[in-house]
Amino acid sequence: MPTIRTVLFDLDGTLIDSIELILASYRHTLASHGHPPTPDSEWMRGVGTPLRVQLAPWARSPDHLQAMVTTYREYNLANHDRMITAFPGVVELVRGIRRAGLRTGVVTSKTREGTLRGLRLVGLEEHLEVLICADDVQHPKPHPEPVRRAVAELDADPTATLFVGDSIHDLHSGRQAGVLTGAVLWGPFSRDDLELGEPDYWLEAPEDIRDLIFT
């Protein structure tokens, strides 16, 4: 088993339980712009990719896309604090990793503003050294650029880095970046959903990460 010295985390569905807020924000956005409802399963397929990518098929023009993005963000931020929680055991896990001297970061398709708000809400902002967000990269997940950038900013060894995520896009990004990947099963996706990502590790609970690192 390789020695892991750096742990990178996805945000939504991995550190924070935000899926219902995300889905509600998409429903509100489509309704506000006169579009018929879309099954939640359609949105779930794109979880882990940027907001603009998700909304682009419903936009009539670049200006309309921007208006939809604005509608989504306004609703999301207005309801954020009442609908967001940390997954059980996650806060203690991340704090323990930092106390042990390992490097940490977040790699997310969320904006930096939204990322910081979520981390502050659950008490994790000070325990994650590097944030790579949607506004920091040209090529978002599943492209390897976000993970590679996090590794570079931490001056980490890719072969001793674990990227933990709940979506197929996380796993593809991590694998292409040359790091170890861990598939989260406490988020919204099942093992069947994530099999094609070929993760190095299956993680049933946050404690599995602790055992993987420290055992």
C-alpha positions as CSV (number, residue, x, y, z in Angstrom):
1,M,0.0,0.0,0.0
2,P,1.5,3.4,-1.0
3,T,2.2,6.0,1.6
4,I,-0.3,8.9,1.3
5,R,1.0,12.3,2.2
6,T,-1.6,14.5,0.5
7,V,-5.4,14.2,0.5
8,L,-7.5,16.2,-2.0
9,F,-11.3,16.3,-1.6
10,D,-14.2,17.1,-3.9
11,L,-16.7,19.4,-2.1
12,D,-20.4,18.7,-2.9
13,G,-21.4,15.1,-2.1
14,T,-18.0,14.4,-0.5
15,L,-17.4,16.9,2.3
16,I,-20.8,18.6,2.4
17,D,-24.3,17.2,1.8
18,S,-25.6,19.7,-0.7
19,I,-27.3,17.6,-3.3
20,E,-30.9,18.6,-2.5
21,L,-29.9,22.3,-2.6
22,I,-28.3,21.8,-6.0
23,L,-31.3,20.0,-7.4
24,A,-33.7,22.6,-5.9
25,S,-31.6,25.4,-7.5
26,Y,-31.8,23.8,-10.9
27,R,-35.6,23.3,-10.6
28,H,-36.0,26.9,-9.6
29,T,-33.8,28.2,-12.4
30,L,-35.7,26.3,-15.2
31,A,-39.1,27.3,-13.8
32,S,-38.0,31.0,-13.6
33,H,-36.9,31.0,-17.2
34,G,-40.0,29.3,-18.6
35,H,-38.5,25.9,-19.2
36,P,-40.5,22.7,-18.4
37,P,-39.3,20.5,-15.5
38,T,-36.3,18.2,-16.1
39,P,-35.9,14.9,-14.2
40,D,-33.5,15.1,-11.4
41,S,-31.6,12.2,-12.9
42,E,-30.6,14.6,-15.8
43,W,-29.0,17.0,-13.3
44,M,-27.3,14.2,-11.4
45,R,-25.4,13.0,-14.4
46,G,-23.6,16.3,-14.5
47,V,-22.9,16.7,-10.8
48,G,-19.2,17.4,-10.5
49,T,-19.1,19.6,-13.6
50,P,-19.4,23.4,-13.7
51,L,-22.8,25.2,-13.5
52,R,-22.4,26.8,-17.0
53,V,-21.8,23.3,-18.5
54,Q,-25.0,22.0,-16.9
55,L,-27.2,25.0,-17.9
56,A,-25.8,25.5,-21.4
57,P,-28.3,23.2,-23.2
58,W,-31.2,25.4,-22.0
59,A,-29.7,28.7,-22.9
60,R,-30.8,30.6,-26.0
61,S,-27.8,32.9,-26.1
62,P,-24.7,33.7,-24.0
63,D,-26.7,36.5,-22.3
64,H,-29.5,34.0,-21.5
65,L,-27.0,31.6,-20.1
66,Q,-25.6,34.3,-17.8
67,A,-29.1,35.2,-16.7
68,M,-29.8,31.5,-15.8
69,V,-26.5,31.3,-13.9
70,T,-27.4,34.4,-11.9
71,T,-30.8,33.0,-11.1
72,Y,-29.3,29.7,-9.9
73,R,-26.7,31.4,-7.7
74,E,-29.2,33.8,-6.1
75,Y,-31.5,31.0,-5.2
76,N,-28.6,28.8,-4.1
77,L,-27.1,31.4,-1.8
78,A,-30.4,32.4,-0.4
79,N,-31.1,28.9,0.8
80,H,-27.5,27.7,1.3
81,D,-27.1,27.9,5.1
82,R,-30.4,26.2,6.0
83,M,-29.9,23.3,3.5
84,I,-26.1,22.5,3.9
85,T,-24.6,20.1,6.4
86,A,-21.3,18.3,6.7
87,F,-21.5,14.5,6.2
88,P,-21.1,12.7,9.6
89,G,-17.4,12.2,10.5
90,V,-16.0,14.4,7.7
91,V,-15.0,17.4,9.8
92,E,-13.2,15.3,12.4
93,L,-11.5,13.4,9.6
94,V,-10.1,16.5,7.8
95,R,-9.0,18.0,11.1
96,G,-7.2,14.8,12.0
97,I,-5.4,14.7,8.7
98,R,-4.1,18.2,9.2
99,R,-3.1,17.5,12.8
100,A,-1.0,14.6,11.5
101,G,0.9,16.9,9.2
102,L,-0.5,15.7,5.9
103,R,-1.3,18.2,3.1
104,T,-5.0,18.9,2.2
105,G,-6.9,20.6,-0.5
106,V,-10.3,20.9,-2.2
107,V,-10.8,20.4,-5.9
108,T,-14.3,21.5,-6.9
109,S,-16.4,22.7,-9.9
110,K,-18.0,25.2,-7.6
111,T,-17.0,28.9,-7.6
112,R,-14.6,30.1,-5.0
113,E,-17.3,32.2,-3.3
114,G,-19.6,29.2,-2.9
115,T,-16.8,26.9,-1.9
116,L,-15.6,29.3,0.9
117,R,-19.2,29.7,2.2
118,G,-19.7,26.0,2.5
119,L,-16.4,25.4,4.2
120,R,-17.0,28.2,6.7
121,L,-20.4,26.9,7.5
122,V,-19.2,23.5,8.5
123,G,-15.9,24.7,10.1
124,L,-13.4,23.4,7.6
125,E,-12.0,26.5,5.9
126,E,-8.9,26.7,8.0
127,H,-8.1,23.0,7.6
128,L,-7.8,22.9,3.8
129,E,-4.7,24.5,2.5
130,V,-5.5,24.8,-1.2
131,L,-8.7,25.4,-3.0
132,I,-9.0,24.8,-6.8
133,C,-12.4,26.0,-7.9
134,A,-14.2,26.5,-11.2
135,D,-12.9,30.0,-11.6
136,D,-9.3,28.9,-11.2
137,V,-9.0,26.6,-14.3
138,Q,-9.6,26.6,-18.0
139,H,-10.5,22.9,-18.2
140,P,-12.8,21.7,-15.4
141,K,-13.3,18.1,-14.2
142,P,-13.3,15.5,-15.7
143,H,-10.2,17.1,-17.3
144,P,-7.1,16.5,-15.1
145,E,-6.2,20.2,-14.9
146,P,-7.9,20.9,-11.5
147,V,-6.2,18.0,-9.8
148,R,-2.8,18.7,-11.4
149,R,-3.0,22.3,-10.3
150,A,-3.8,21.3,-6.7
151,V,-0.8,18.9,-6.7
152,A,1.5,21.6,-8.1
153,E,0.4,24.3,-5.6
154,L,1.0,21.9,-2.7
155,D,4.3,20.7,-4.3
156,A,3.0,17.2,-3.7
157,D,4.0,13.9,-5.2
158,P,1.1,12.7,-7.4
159,T,1.9,9.0,-6.5
160,A,1.5,9.9,-2.8
161,T,-1.7,11.9,-3.3
162,L,-5.3,10.6,-2.9
163,F,-8.2,12.4,-4.5
164,V,-11.5,11.6,-2.8
165,G,-14.7,12.3,-4.8
166,D,-18.3,11.1,-5.2
167,S,-18.7,11.5,-8.9
168,I,-17.4,9.7,-12.0
169,H,-16.0,13.1,-13.1
170,D,-13.9,13.2,-10.0
171,L,-12.5,9.8,-10.6
172,H,-11.7,10.5,-14.3
173,S,-10.0,13.7,-13.4
174,G,-7.8,12.1,-10.7
175,R,-6.9,9.1,-12.7
176,Q,-5.8,11.3,-15.7
177,A,-3.8,13.5,-13.3
178,G,-1.8,10.4,-12.1
179,V,-3.0,10.4,-8.4
180,L,-4.7,7.7,-6.4
181,T,-8.5,7.9,-6.4
182,G,-11.0,7.1,-3.7
183,A,-14.7,6.7,-4.6
184,V,-17.1,8.0,-2.0
185,L,-20.1,5.8,-1.3
186,W,-21.7,8.1,1.3
187,G,-22.7,10.6,-1.4
188,P,-25.5,10.4,-3.9
189,F,-23.9,7.8,-6.2
190,S,-23.7,4.0,-5.9
191,R,-20.9,1.7,-6.6
192,D,-22.6,0.8,-9.9
193,D,-22.6,4.5,-10.9
194,L,-18.9,4.8,-10.2
195,E,-17.5,1.5,-11.5
196,L,-16.3,2.9,-14.8
197,G,-14.1,5.4,-12.9
198,E,-11.9,2.5,-11.8
199,P,-11.1,3.9,-8.4
200,D,-8.1,2.7,-6.5
201,Y,-10.2,2.6,-3.3
202,W,-13.8,2.2,-2.4
203,L,-14.8,4.4,0.6
204,E,-17.9,3.4,2.5
205,A,-17.5,6.0,5.2
206,P,-15.0,8.8,6.1
207,E,-13.4,6.4,8.6
208,D,-12.2,4.3,5.7
209,I,-9.9,7.2,4.6
210,R,-8.5,7.5,8.1
211,D,-7.8,3.7,8.2
212,L,-6.3,3.9,4.7
213,I,-3.9,6.7,5.6
214,F,-2.9,5.7,9.2
215,T,-3.1,1.9,9.3
